[in-house]
Amino acid sequence: MPVQYHQFEIGDEDGPAATALERDHNGLVHVVADAITVMTGIHTGDVDVTVTLHEAQPAPNSGDWTEIVESSAHSASGELMVRSIMDDLDDEPSRPVVQRSR
């Protein structure tokens, strides 16, 4: 995932992904009306992003992480997209990360 200015977004092209979430900033995730902004350690470059879909709440597993954030999102279209904050300037389109089975 391309990162600019320490961040990338998770959102839905068909509607707000985060309207029901609290609008607070914890250092890793910033919730805004239409998307969830994820903060990274690097300013500009690529990061690996893994998204998992769970039918039920997973068991806690902190592993070796020093900071963990859990957040929920809504998808009007059934597809959440991970995208660069400057996605409209890139040649590479957004990527669907979660698709609802139909």
PESULWO-V77300 format. One record per backbone hydrogen bond with DSSP energy under -1.0 kcal/mol. CO is the residue of the C=O (numbers start at 1). NH is the residue of the N-H. E is the energy in kcal/mol with one decimal. If there is no record, write none. Layout:
CO_NH_E / CO_NH_E
This chain:
1_47_-2.2 / 3_45_-1.8 / 4_7_-1.4 / 6_40_-3.0 / 7_4_-1.5 / 8_38_-3.1 / 9_83_-2.8 / 10_36_-2.7 / 11_81_-4.0 / 12_15_-1.0 / 17_74_-2.5 / 18_21_-1.4 / 22_24_-1.3 / 28_39_-3.2 / 29_26_-1.3 / 30_37_-3.1 / 35_32_-2.4 / 36_10_-2.4 / 37_30_-3.0 / 38_8_-1.8 / 43_6_-2.0 / 45_3_-3.7 / 62_65_-1.9 / 78_100_-2.3 / 80_97_-3.1 / 80_98_-1.2 / 81_11_-2.5 / 82_95_-1.7 / 83_9_-3.2 / 84_87_-1.5 / 86_89_-2.1 / 95_82_-2.2 / 98_80_-1.6
